[in-house]
Amino acid sequence: MKAKALGLAFLLLVTLTSSALAQKTDPPRDLKAEATAIPAPPPITDKSTPTELAKAALAALGGDNFKKMKSSYMTGSANLYAPNQAGSIPGSFAIAMAGDKVRVDVNAQPIIVFKQIYDGERSFSTLPGIEIPAPSKFGLPVLAKFDQPGYKVSAIPDKKKLRGFRIVDPDGNTTDYYIDPATARVSEYIIPYQGYTFGSTISKFAEVEGVLIPMSFTQRFEMPQGAYFAEYKVKSVKLNGPISDDVFMIQ
């Protein structure tokens, strides 16, 4: 059960970006090397509709740059906390994404080492019982498609100072978003999946090639034996690089 829960934790991890992998041999881009200003999103007021909130949140992520992003490759560190345990399990992660394709590699030796692959049609994991859904169906990537036919945007109660709205895709997949009204940035989102409820809180962003990338975030999910908690810090990001199909090959 612990292995399954830790594996499911990384399902949220892959929903924080929305594209692909550069070639394995390409070095990750220095996050300080370049940044272009993202235009200010539409202002948010107490009368903003759920659709207006979604539009502002997408603009804050980079708008068209976010929607047109072709590739992403992220690496960083992770600290995983099991229920009723004060100490964390330290590790590292790497995520490659290309449209609906995704690969996640996690190294938290000696407790857990695994990889997960979704090749656009099939799912594979070195942990039994763990499946990756199409990353475009949950989390931040859904914002790029909220105004397409079949997507529904509706109101949900605000959370303290954060404004809330819900997006449901044509297949019924749901993500609840809570955004900072001052910046329109997504501060938190919640995803129901496979009978579980996952929550992610983003505390730090960085702008890379006109796209806002979550750099520091936490995740929490409830299990019958208690809550699992994880902290992630992204150390390098590469966007819109060439892609190698064999990265997502399931053997």
Number of C-alpha atoms within 10 A of each C-alpha: 9 12 16 13 17 20 26 20 20 19 21 24 19 27 22 19 25 28 28 28 29 23 16 13 6 12 12 18 16 12 16 10 8 11 14 11 12 18 12 12 20 15 13 19 12 7 7 14 15 19 18 17 27 28 19 25 27 27 25 21 27 26 21 13 17 24 19 14 21 20 21 24 27 24 21 18 18 22 17 19 19 18 14 10 9 7 10 14 16 18 19 18 22 19 25 28 30 25 19 17 27 27 25 24 16 21 17 17 12 9 10 15 17 16 17 24 25 23 23 15 9 14 18 20 18 12 16 10 12 18 19 23 21 20 27 21 21 28 25 23 21 24 24 23 17 20 15 10 9 12 16 17 20 14 15 14 11 13 12 8 11 18 24 24 22 22 26 19 20 13 9 12 15 20 24 21 28 27 24 16 21 12 16 25 22 27 20 22 23 22 19 15 16 8 6 12 13 20 19 25 18 19 13 14 17 17 19 22 21 20 26 24 21 21 20 18 21 20 22 19 22 15 14 6 11 11 14 21 20 21 18 22 18 22 15 17 21 22 21 17 17 15 18 14 12 10 18 21 14 13 5
